[in-house]
Amino acid sequence: MSVGTPASEAKVVPANTVYTATVEVSGGRGGSARSLTGSLRVDLTRPAQRGPDAPGTDPEELFAAGYAACFDSALAVAARQAGVRPGPTTVTASVSLGQTDDGRYAIAVVLDVSAPQCPQADLERAVELADRMCPYSNALRGNTAVAIRVDGHR
């Protein structure tokens, strides 16, 4: 059985696949995840069971880590293309899990982009380009609320 849009009918299909990550999960949010390469092995914990000392992580943390890493890399490329020298950058992704009015679950994202040595206007220009480049941003656009806050040198 196949659910969803087949790859051949997807809105945007990459012409050339650069990389495919495969992760197997057993036990859902209370189980474990492991990549087929063996480089990722993590116990999963339901958000309701999270606490400062709770072992494991949850899917929202994993998604936040992936999005922040991807966006920071896209920002480096975008800055080079735009002729911007951002200095050290930090991207913090906050992924919130919630329910819609009709009872479905959904996520929302806030990206905080910081580059204290970069003039604010230059950083905003590079972030706008990075948002168009980042595969996570492109996957979420039009379907998930994403806010990007930019903090450069003022």
N, C-alpha and C positions, 0 to 999 in steps of 0.2 A: 504494500500500500504506500502511496506517495501523497503527501499533503503539502499544500502550498503551491507556489509557482515553480514549475520545472525550470532548471537553469536555462534551457533553451528559450523560455518565454520571459525571463527576468527583464526588468527595465534596462539595466546596464550590465552587460556581460563583458568582462575584460577580454580583450582580443588575445592577450597572451598572459597566461597565469604565471606569476612570478614565484608564488609560494603558497602552499596549502598547509595549514596547521590542523591536526586532528587530535581531539581530546575525547576520551571516553569517560562517561560519568555513570556510576552505579549508585543507586540509593537516593537519587535526587538531591534536594537541598540538604539533606542530612546524611549524605553518603560521602563518596570520594571521587576525585577526578585525577586522571593521569593522561599525559600526552603519550602518543604512540612512539615518540622519540625517547621517552623516559626522562626527559629533563624537567617535567612538571609532575609532581605528585603532591596532592593537597587534600586534606580532609575538609569537607564542606559542613557548614553550620547554618541553620535557619536564622534569619534576622531576629526573630523573637527570642532566640536563645543566646544572642550575642551579648557579651559583656566584656569588660576589660581583660578578663582572664580566660575567656572562652577559647578553646582550641579551634583551629581551622579558620576558614574564611567563607564568604558567601559570594554568589554570582555577581552581585552588584559591585563588590570590591574588585573582583577580577575584571569586570567590564571597565570600571573606573581606571584601573592600572593600564589596561590596554589602550583606552582612549587617550589618556594623558601622555603615554609614551609615544603613541602615533602622532598626536597633535604637536608635541614638542619637536619631533623629527621633521614633520611637515613645516613647522615654523622656521627651522634652520634652513631648509631648502628655499622657502618663500622669502626669507630675509636676504639670502644670497641673490635670488632673482630680482628682488626689488632694490638691491643696493643698500640695504639696511644693515648696520652693525649693531645687533641687539645686546652684545655682551652676554653674560650668564642669564639663562632663562629658566623659569620654573613653570610647569603647568600642573595645576591641581584640579582633578576631576571629582566632582561630588555627584554621585548617582543616587537618586531617590526612587524608591519603589512605592507605588500608591495604587489606589483604585479609582477608576473613572466613575462618572455618575451612573453608568449602566452596569457597574459591577465587575468590569474587566480589570485586570492588572496592567499597569503601564509603568514606564520609567520616565524620569526627567533628569536632565543633566545641566550642571553649571560647571563651566570651565573658567578657572581663574588663571590668567596668563600674566606672569610678572617678569619684567626685565628692567630692573632699577636704573641701569646705565643707559637705556635707550630712550630717546625723546618720545613722548607719548604719541605724537602724530605718526612718527615712523613705525612705532610698534603696532599701532592700530592698522596701518596699511599692510604690514607683514602678516598680521593675524587674519585680516580679511582674505588675503591670498591663501594662507595656510588652511583656512576653513574650506576653501574651494578644492584644495589638494587632498586633504586628509580623508582616507577611505571611511573612517568611522563617521565623520561629519556627513559625508555623502550618503552613507547608508541610513543615517537617521533623519536627514533633511526631509521635511514634509510629513514626518510620521511621529516624531518625538520632540518634545520641547527641549531646546538647547539654548542656554544663555551663555554668552562669553563676556567675561569682565576682563578688561585690559588695564594693567597698572605699569606704566613706564615712568620715565623721569619727567617731572613737570617743572 
